[in-house]
């Protein structure tokens, strides 16, 4: 593996977005045995510090009010027949229901 191409400002914060788990896994391997990672990663990890900022966003908070439910009249007025590629996708999906799995 080679070191990622990350702007210098990002290295200081330790934030690697959705790839943070990969960097942390490599760092753990580096701490256990420095020769288990490539030379470029060893160079990267010399002054690396894990971020204390969580890398995964929390679950959204549920609203106390229920979402509005459409009534039959609203559905009938808003319904538009599918045409073109969308209609073909629906036809293929419907036909696929007959295929045994």
Secondary structure as GFF3:
##gff-version 3
##sequence-region A 1 101
A	DSSP	alpha_helix	8	13	.	.	.	ID=ss1
A	DSSP	three_ten_helix	17	19	.	.	.	ID=ss2
A	DSSP	alpha_helix	20	32	.	.	.	ID=ss3
A	DSSP	three_ten_helix	34	36	.	.	.	ID=ss4
A	DSSP	alpha_helix	39	45	.	.	.	ID=ss5
A	DSSP	alpha_helix	72	78	.	.	.	ID=ss6
A	DSSP	alpha_helix	85	96	.	.	.	ID=ss7
###
